[in-house]
Amino acid sequence: MPRPDLLAGKSHAVFDAYGTLLDVHSAVARHAGELGPRAQALSEVWRTKQLEYSWVHGLMGRYVGFWDLTERALDFALARHPEIDRSCREKLLDAYRDLDAYGEVPGMLERLRGRGVKTALFSNGNAAMLERAVASAGLAERLDAVLSVDPVQTFKTAPEAYRLVLDRLGTARENVLFFSSNRWDIAGATAFGFDAVWVNRTAQPDEYPDQPPRAVVKSLDAVI
């Protein structure tokens, strides 16, 4: 049976950045030979703590820019894995500034725009971080808007973070199709009222059955 047209009636496709358009593990992968056999474990801890710190600060109402949290998370990951030489810290941070886009992303964004759908990135990342990331990944000319949570001083999954998308794009909930590889982000977007597509690249089990996505895809190639 053919997949329903997810974009029918939608004027805007809005994408999470980290893990959805950009491969968060590509920074460590770039230096895996130097880091040794625990490189992937380091990357997993780094990502987990980066997200945890955003949630904790959001709940406390004490906003800290996402780049600062990314640095703190790497420091924790290096402390958790003392077998990895700390001298790699700056190399890893530089690599994180310039993460690789997933291979299908540029062509997918081009096809969306060819169909007349506006494309936007919406991220917990702070503005300077996102500007460099989309430029280095070659996505800047393929996105109509790059949106950071900075103006609302909190992180997803707070409703006011998702509301920023509507305010900045000048559109209504029903016009937006939201994409994220993070199941918690899909739950937050769905609770806010977006139609959301979970990009489940690694076949993870569902965690939030009370906030189901509109669709689940393995790759963004399935979008259009």
N, C-alpha and C positions, 0 to 999 in steps of 0.2 A: 504494500500500500504506500503511495507517495506521501511524503511528509507534508503536512499543511504549510502554507506559506506563512512563516512566522512574521514576516514584515508587512503583511496586508494591513492597511490602515495606519501604519506607523510612519511618522515623519522623521523620527530621530532614533538612531542606534547609539546607545551609550555603553561604553566599555570600562570596566575596571582595568587598571594598568598592570599591577604587579601580580604575576601568575596567570594573567589572562591574555594581555598583549605582549608582555615582557616576561622572559624566563628568569625568575628570581634565583635560580640555581646556576645560571650561566657565569656569574662572577666567580664562584668557587671552582666551577668546572674549568675555567680559563687557566687556573693555577693548580689544578689537581696534582700534576706530577711533582710539583714542589711541596705541596702540602702533605702528600702521603696517603696511606690507606684509609685514614679517618676523615678525608676531605668531605665526603657526602654527609657524614654524621655532623660535622661542623656546620655545613650548610643548612641542614634540617634544624639544628638548635638555633642558629642565627635567625631563620625565618620565624620559627615558633615564638621566640622571645620578642622579636620585632612586633608581631601582632599582639602578643600578650600585653606589652607595654602600652600599645595604643588603646586597648580596651580599658586597662586599669586607669590610665590618665583621663580617658574620656569619662569614665564613671566617677572619678574624683572631681571632675570639673576643673582639672589643672592641665590645660593644653600645653603640649611640648611639640615642636615641629618634628615631622616624621623622620627627617634626616638625623636629628639628634637621637631619636629612638633607635634608628638603624645602627648608629655608631655604638650606642650603649649595648644593643643586642649582640653585636659582634664582639665586644669586650667580654660579655658574659660567655659567649660561645667559645672564645679562646681560653678563658679561665676554666671552662668545663672540659676542654681538651688541651691540657698542658703539654701533651706530646707534640702539638703543632707549634712551630716557632712563631712567636708574636711579632717577629720582624716582618711578617707578611701582611700585617694589619693595613698599612696604607695602600698596598697593592690591591687588596680585596675591596677596600672602600672605593678606590679609583675604578675598579671593574664594576662595582655596583652602580656607579654613576652612569655607566655606559652599558647597560644590560642588553643582551640580544633579544630582538623580537622573535616570536615563533615564526617559523618559515611561511606559514599560510597567511600571516597577518597583512602584509602590504597589498597583496592581490585581493584579499577579501574586502579591505577598506576601499580599494579602487572600484570594485564591482558595486559596492553599496552606493558610492557617490555617483556612479554611472546610472544607477536606478533612480537617483534623485533623493536618496535618503541622506540626511545630515548625520555626520559622524562626530562623536565626542568621546573624550576620555575623561573619566571621573575617578579621582583617587584620593586616598589618605595622604599621598605624598605632598610635600610642600611645593610651592610654585616653581622655585628655582630648580629643585630636584627634577620635577616633571619636564620643565623646559629642556634641560640637558638630555634627559632620557629619551624624549621623543625625537630630538634632533639627531642624537647619535645612532638611534635605531632606524633612522630614515622615515619616520612617520609624520613629521611635522606638516608636510604638505598634503597629507592624506586625512588629516583631522580638521574638522571645522571649529572645534573648541577643545581646549584643554583646561579642565576644571579641578581645582584643589579644594579640600575642605578648609584651608586656611581662613577664609573669611568668616566661617561660623565657629572657628576655634573648638572644634570637637571632631570626632572620628566616626566613620561608619561603625556600628549600625544605628547611630542616633538618627531619629526621623529628620531633625533639622539639617543633617548632612545631605540626605537625599532631596530634601526640599530645595536646597541650593541649585540642584540640576534644573528644576522647573523655573526658578527665578532667573537663572543665568541664560537659559535657552529660550525663555519666553514661550513656554508651551505647557500643555496639560499632561497629567499622568498617562492618560489613555493613548497619547501619541508616542510614548517612549517604549522601546524594547531595550531592556537592560541585560548586560552580559557580565558574568563573573565566573572565575574558576573556583572561587571561595564559597563554600556552601553557606557559611555564616552570612556572607554578603548577600547571597541570593535570598536567604531568609529575611534579612533586614529590608531589602528592596521590595520583596513581596508583601511584607507587613505594611510597608509604606503605601503600596498600591500600584507598583510597577508590574507589568508583565516581565518576567525574568527568565533568562535562559542560563542554565548551569553548564559551564564548559568543564566537564568532568574528564580531564585528560588521563587520569591515572585510575579510573574505575573505582573510585572511593564509594563506600556505602553511604546511603542517605542518613542524615542526622536530624533533620527538622521536618518530619512528615506533616506537621501542622502548618507549615509554610511552604507548600510544594512549588517548584518551578513550573513555568508553562511548558518547558521542554528541557531535555538533557541531551547534549551533544558531546562527542569526544574531541572534536576539533572545530575551529571556527570556519573551516571549509564547508561545514554543513549549513551555514547560515544562508549562503546565497551562491 
